[in-house]
Amino acid sequence: MATLSQYLQETGTSQKDFALLIGVDKGTVSRLAAKKFTPRLPLAAKIEAATGGLVKPTDLLVDDDAEGPDAVPAPQSKQGAAG
C-alpha cells in the first residue's frame, strides 16, 4: 500500500506528468496527493492502473472530503427524521 504522494516521490514522477498520464490537471493531482478529497471511482481506477496497482482506490480515501470536480459528495445528515 502506498499513498499517491509516496508513489510520486519514490518514482520521481512530477505531478504535472502524472496529471497528463491520467487525464486531469496538475491541481487535481496536487489535491489528491495532499489527500484533500476522495476521487470518484473512475479516476481512482485510472490512478491504480497508472501506478501498476501500487496505489489502490482505498489508499485514496480521506476522512473529511473537500470539494473538487472529481470529489465524491459528502453524505447529508438527516435531521428531523420521524421514526
Secondary structure, 3 states (H helix, E strand, C coil): CCCHHHHHHHHCCCHHHHHHHHCCCHHHHHHHHCCCCCECHHHHHHHHHHCCCCCCHHHHCCCCCCCCCCECCCCCCCCCCCC
